[in-house]
Amino acid sequence: MRWKDWDRNLKIRLFGEGTTNFLFWSYFPFMTILFENSFGKDKAGWLLVLSQAFSVVASLTGGYCADRFGRKRMMVISSFGQFLTFLLFALANSPWYQSPIGTFVAFSLLGIWGALYWPASHAMVADVVSEKHRASVFAVFYTSINIAVVVGPIIGSFLFYSYRFEMLLAGALLTGTLTIILQRFLGETVTLKFRRKEAKVRWYKAVWDELSDYRIIAKDRTFLLFIIAGVLVAQTFMQLDILIAVYTSEVIDNQTLIQLGDFKLSISGEKAFALVLAENGLLVAIFTVFITRVMNRFKEKWVFVASSLLYAIGIFLYGITESIWMFIFAMGLFTMAELMVVGIQESFVAKLAPQHMRGQYFSAASLRFTVGKLMAPLSLVLTNYLAYPVVFAALGLFAVMSAFVYWYMFKKLENNQRRAEI
């Protein structure tokens, strides 16, 4: 689908979301480090769990709100909410007033607004783009996110610690401007007839229906194993902005990155973390299509198993070294594990799901990330009682267990298929 054929709403969103993604990745990766310094590892871990729980509740109502109130309205409300929240965020980190609790409240509110924004955003793509072009449009948005992942943390590593107040005020200015643009130029894409139909459903009924969809997990044992394996391996890749962030910032202290004769380039912990995060985003942006094409030549079973084992090796290596170059190498393995399955996960879910239940299956499949995000911050709590290498090794063990569950799941699936053929 050519750019000139894009709906105006999509062009506005690409600009707006590209800007907010850049802003998000300029501050978000460093929040765990900030909370750890402010509250200690134990409290920081539990606060991150609480923050994620708020976002999960918001995400359960996000789809309902997008249908009930309209895509544009929810996007404008969410953007305006982000504008107000960035003002609070800036106030809590101003030269005149410092409030860690206020910072946590602002951080949690931004997660809630994001959880309300994205269902409306994705639904708008489905409203204005034909099915055959959706994949290419989503790919463009996905690429813009990864560009933000590359550039945002590098810029943020310089601004977040020295010019946080000014950076957050700029965030308020950007989201305020985006709110005006969305309100003025964005068009509504959901029909009034559809919205009247959805109006008959109460919000709590929508949440209950969403939760009820997850009952299918208990009925499909193969799918249940897929969810369990996904939650286990999520404990590794969800550490990117949690345990990996804190560990990198603690063990790297002006370590030499490059030395050529008298020239010496040193790097601090925060900038080292920004570097490995940018590495992840850059590799994803460059190699996603190529790696997906290569992985399609192999059996899904071995791709899933190999990905989990690679996650295990990557997270284990990260925890037993304090060298920036080993961090870069481990992150390369980590990213390879991510790219191996990024192109086949959704198609595998579609393959498992009966045609009339695909929506429910995809909804339930998101539990891999929902539950994974809720559990992941607990690793930070564990570092109060166990050494870093032990915690990293435990996370690697979770990934190995995930590989075993995937192997068992495919074995069970193959047995079921043989019985069906007899």
ABEGO torsion letter per residue (X at the ends): XBAAABBAAAAAAAAAAAAAAAAAAAAAAAAAAAAAAAAEAAAAAAAAAAAAAAAAAAAAAAAAAAAAAEAAAAAAAAAAAAAAAAAAAAAAABAABBBAAAAAAAAAAAAAAAAAAAAAAAAAAAAABBAAAAAAAAAAAAAAAAAAAAAAAAAAAAAAAAAAAAAAAAAAAAAAAAAAAAAAABBBABBAAAAAAAAABBAAAAAAAAAAAAAAAAABAAAAAAAAAAAAAAAAAAAAABAAAAAAAAABBGBBABBBEABBBBBBAAAAAAAAAAAAAAAAAAAAAAAAAAAAABBAAAAAAAAAAAAAAAAAAAAABABAAAAAAAAAAAAAAAAAAAAAAAAAAAAABBAAAAAAAAAAAAAAAAAAAAAAAAAAAAAAABBAAAAAAAAAAAAAAAAAAAAAAAAAAAAAAAAAAX
